[in-house]
Every structure is written in C-alpha cells, then in structure tokens.
Amino acid sequence: MFQLGKTIVSEDIIEKDFACNLNACKGACCVDGDAGAPLEEEEAKILQEIYPKVKPFLRQEGIKAIEKQGVFITTEDGELETPLINNTDCAYVNFDDRGIALCAIEEAYNQGDVSWKKPVSCHLYPVRVKDYSEFSAVNYHKWQICDDACALGKELQVPIYKFVKEALVRKFGEDWYMELEKVAHDI
C-alpha cells in the first residue's frame, strides 16, 4: 500500500494485469452478484435526470425493475446502488446479439443522448474505491469471473491502472494519475 494525496492505494493495481475479455465472460460483472453498482450521491441525481433518455436502451425487465424500485436504491447500510432485476442483473444492463451484457447508460452516452458515461464504480472495475472520513482506499477487487480478463491482461502486459486510466482520471484527476504513474515507474 502507498499513499497518494488523500488515497491509500493497493500495489495490486500496479502489479497485476487486467484487460476485459467480453468474448469470454459476456459481461458477467453486470449480471452476477447480489448487489447493484455502487453509486455516489451526485450519480443518483444524474440517474434521475437522464432516466427518460436511457429508458429506450433498456430491456422491459429493466424498465419494470426501475419503475418498481426507483432509478437507484438505498441499501440497509445507507449505500446507494443501481436496482437489480430479480436480485441478479443490473436493471441498466442490456444484451447485444452475441449475448454480451452492455450498459444501457453507456449505450445512451455512445449515441450522444446523455453526457454521463456510467457510474464511476462500473467504469473503474476491477478497481473498487471505499471512501472513509479521512481518505479513500483504492483496491483491486479480484473476482473469479474475471480470470479471463487477468489472463488477457497478462498476455497483453496491461497493468490494471493503465486499463482503467480514463476512470481513475475521472475519479481522482489527471494530477493524481500522473503521480500514480510515477509510483508505478519507481516500483
């Protein structure tokens, strides 16, 4: 672990390799698990604003889940998350003709219908950020469904921090990322 500003960063994001392999996993991170994507307060507000523009990109099951639960939910712990369809799929997931899970929010973004790409927690994956009162912990979340992504990252020699560069810059800023690169170069 090392500190960058008000973050404590796991060396795993520098030392481990990762590159999503959607042909292998089919976007399982969007449909497996027992919780929706973590959201920041501002993101929950954005979802409320953009939902009408995202709705055309959703499956009927997703629309029903969102209309029943809301565009976001609050967990028992007070955390904000995207709602789920039948406690599995993220309500914002859609599938292409190959059965690969796609984010309807990102599809709306790619079409120019919204200016927000998707929740930063999704954009950062496999990096997870946990905010505490004095700092944020930046960690690698290892999950068996991403074994093919780890193998592809190793084959392509893409460290996690480079794979999620855009998301890290989005979350922490360009200066923070440049400091991270310096640390990575020195390790």
C-alpha positions as CSV (number, residue, x, y, z in Angstrom):
1,M,0.0,0.0,0.0
2,F,1.1,3.6,-0.6
3,Q,-0.4,7.0,-0.2
4,L,-1.3,9.5,-3.0
5,G,-2.9,12.6,-1.6
6,K,-5.9,11.5,0.3
7,T,-5.9,8.0,-1.1
8,I,-4.4,4.8,0.1
9,V,-3.6,2.6,-2.9
10,S,-3.1,-1.1,-3.2
11,E,0.1,-2.0,-5.1
12,D,-2.0,-4.7,-6.8
13,I,-3.4,-2.1,-9.3
14,I,0.2,-1.5,-10.5
15,E,1.5,-5.1,-10.2
16,K,-1.5,-7.1,-11.6
17,D,-2.6,-7.2,-15.2
18,F,-6.1,-6.9,-16.5
19,A,-8.0,-6.4,-19.8
20,C,-11.7,-7.1,-20.1
21,N,-12.3,-10.1,-22.3
22,L,-16.0,-9.7,-23.1
23,N,-16.0,-12.6,-25.5
24,A,-15.1,-14.9,-22.7
25,C,-17.1,-13.5,-19.7
26,K,-20.0,-11.9,-21.6
27,G,-20.1,-9.0,-19.1
28,A,-20.7,-11.3,-16.2
29,C,-19.9,-8.5,-13.7
30,C,-23.2,-6.8,-14.7
31,V,-25.3,-9.8,-14.1
32,D,-23.6,-11.8,-11.4
33,G,-23.5,-11.0,-7.7
34,D,-26.1,-9.9,-5.2
35,A,-25.8,-6.1,-5.3
36,G,-26.2,-3.3,-7.8
37,A,-23.4,-1.0,-8.9
38,P,-22.4,1.4,-6.1
39,L,-23.4,5.0,-6.7
40,E,-22.2,8.3,-5.4
41,E,-24.9,10.8,-4.3
42,E,-24.3,13.0,-7.3
43,E,-24.6,10.0,-9.6
44,A,-28.0,9.1,-8.1
45,K,-29.2,12.6,-9.0
46,I,-27.8,12.3,-12.5
47,L,-29.7,8.9,-13.0
48,Q,-32.9,10.6,-12.1
49,E,-32.3,13.4,-14.6
50,I,-31.2,11.1,-17.5
51,Y,-33.5,8.2,-17.0
52,P,-36.0,9.3,-19.7
53,K,-33.1,9.3,-22.3
54,V,-31.7,6.0,-21.1
55,K,-35.1,4.2,-21.0
56,P,-35.2,3.5,-24.7
57,F,-32.0,1.5,-24.3
58,L,-33.3,-0.7,-21.6
59,R,-34.9,-4.2,-21.6
60,Q,-38.5,-4.4,-20.5
61,E,-37.3,-6.3,-17.4
62,G,-35.0,-3.4,-16.5
63,I,-37.8,-0.8,-17.0
64,K,-40.1,-2.8,-14.8
65,A,-37.4,-3.1,-12.1
66,I,-36.6,0.6,-12.2
67,E,-40.3,1.7,-12.2
68,K,-40.9,-0.6,-9.2
69,Q,-37.7,0.1,-7.2
70,G,-36.6,3.6,-8.5
71,V,-33.7,4.6,-10.6
72,F,-31.5,3.8,-7.7
73,I,-32.0,2.1,-4.3
74,T,-30.7,2.7,-0.8
75,T,-29.4,-0.4,1.0
76,E,-29.9,-1.2,4.6
77,D,-26.4,0.3,5.2
78,G,-27.4,3.5,3.6
79,E,-25.4,2.9,0.5
80,L,-26.7,3.9,-3.0
81,E,-26.8,1.3,-5.8
82,T,-28.4,0.6,-9.1
83,P,-31.5,-1.6,-8.8
84,L,-31.5,-5.3,-9.8
85,I,-33.7,-7.5,-11.9
86,N,-34.7,-10.5,-9.7
87,N,-31.7,-10.0,-7.5
88,T,-29.2,-10.7,-10.3
89,D,-28.9,-8.5,-13.4
90,C,-28.3,-4.8,-13.0
91,A,-31.5,-3.1,-14.2
92,Y,-29.5,-1.0,-16.6
93,V,-28.0,-4.0,-18.4
94,N,-28.9,-4.8,-22.0
95,F,-27.5,-7.6,-24.2
96,D,-26.1,-7.5,-27.7
97,D,-26.8,-10.1,-30.4
98,R,-23.9,-12.2,-29.1
99,G,-25.4,-12.3,-25.5
100,I,-22.8,-9.8,-24.2
101,A,-24.0,-7.6,-21.4
102,L,-23.9,-3.9,-22.2
103,C,-24.7,-0.9,-20.1
104,A,-27.8,0.9,-21.3
105,I,-26.5,4.2,-19.8
106,E,-23.2,3.8,-21.7
107,E,-25.1,3.0,-24.9
108,A,-27.2,6.2,-24.5
109,Y,-23.8,8.0,-23.9
110,N,-22.3,6.4,-27.0
111,Q,-25.3,7.5,-29.1
112,G,-24.9,11.1,-27.8
113,D,-28.2,11.1,-25.9
114,V,-26.6,11.7,-22.5
115,S,-23.3,13.3,-21.4
116,W,-22.7,10.9,-18.5
117,K,-20.9,7.6,-19.4
118,K,-22.0,5.4,-16.5
119,P,-21.4,5.0,-12.7
120,V,-17.8,5.6,-11.9
121,S,-17.8,2.3,-9.9
122,C,-18.5,0.4,-13.2
123,H,-16.0,2.5,-15.1
124,L,-13.3,1.7,-12.6
125,Y,-13.9,-2.0,-12.4
126,P,-11.9,-4.1,-11.3
127,V,-10.8,-1.2,-9.0
128,R,-13.0,-0.5,-6.1
129,V,-12.9,2.7,-4.1
130,K,-14.1,2.8,-0.5
131,D,-14.4,6.3,1.0
132,Y,-13.6,6.9,4.6
133,S,-13.7,10.2,6.6
134,E,-10.0,11.0,6.1
135,F,-9.1,9.0,3.0
136,S,-10.2,6.8,0.2
137,A,-9.0,3.2,-0.2
138,V,-8.2,2.2,-3.8
139,N,-8.1,-1.6,-4.2
140,Y,-8.2,-4.3,-6.7
141,H,-11.3,-6.5,-6.5
142,K,-10.4,-10.0,-7.6
143,W,-13.3,-12.0,-8.8
144,Q,-13.2,-15.4,-10.4
145,I,-15.5,-14.3,-13.3
146,C,-12.6,-12.1,-14.4
147,D,-10.0,-14.8,-14.6
148,D,-10.0,-14.5,-18.4
149,A,-9.5,-10.7,-18.1
150,C,-6.5,-11.3,-15.9
151,A,-5.1,-13.8,-18.4
152,L,-5.7,-11.4,-21.3
153,G,-4.1,-8.5,-19.4
154,K,-1.1,-10.7,-18.7
155,E,-0.8,-11.7,-22.3
156,L,-1.1,-8.0,-23.4
157,Q,1.0,-6.8,-20.5
158,V,-1.6,-4.2,-19.4
159,P,-1.5,-3.3,-15.7
160,I,-4.8,-2.6,-14.0
161,Y,-4.0,1.1,-13.5
162,K,-3.5,1.5,-17.3
163,F,-6.6,-0.5,-18.2
164,V,-8.8,1.8,-16.0
165,K,-6.8,5.1,-16.7
166,E,-9.8,7.0,-18.0
167,A,-11.9,6.1,-15.0
168,L,-9.1,6.8,-12.5
169,V,-8.6,10.3,-14.1
170,R,-12.4,10.8,-13.9
171,K,-12.4,9.9,-10.2
172,F,-9.2,11.4,-8.9
173,G,-8.0,13.8,-11.6
174,E,-5.1,14.0,-14.1
175,D,-2.5,15.1,-11.5
176,W,-3.4,12.2,-9.2
177,Y,-3.0,9.8,-12.1
178,M,0.4,11.3,-13.1
179,E,1.6,10.7,-9.5
180,L,0.3,7.1,-9.8
181,E,2.4,6.6,-13.0
182,K,5.5,7.9,-11.2
183,V,5.0,5.4,-8.4
184,A,4.4,2.6,-10.9
185,H,7.6,3.6,-12.7
186,D,9.6,3.5,-9.5
187,I,8.3,0.1,-8.2
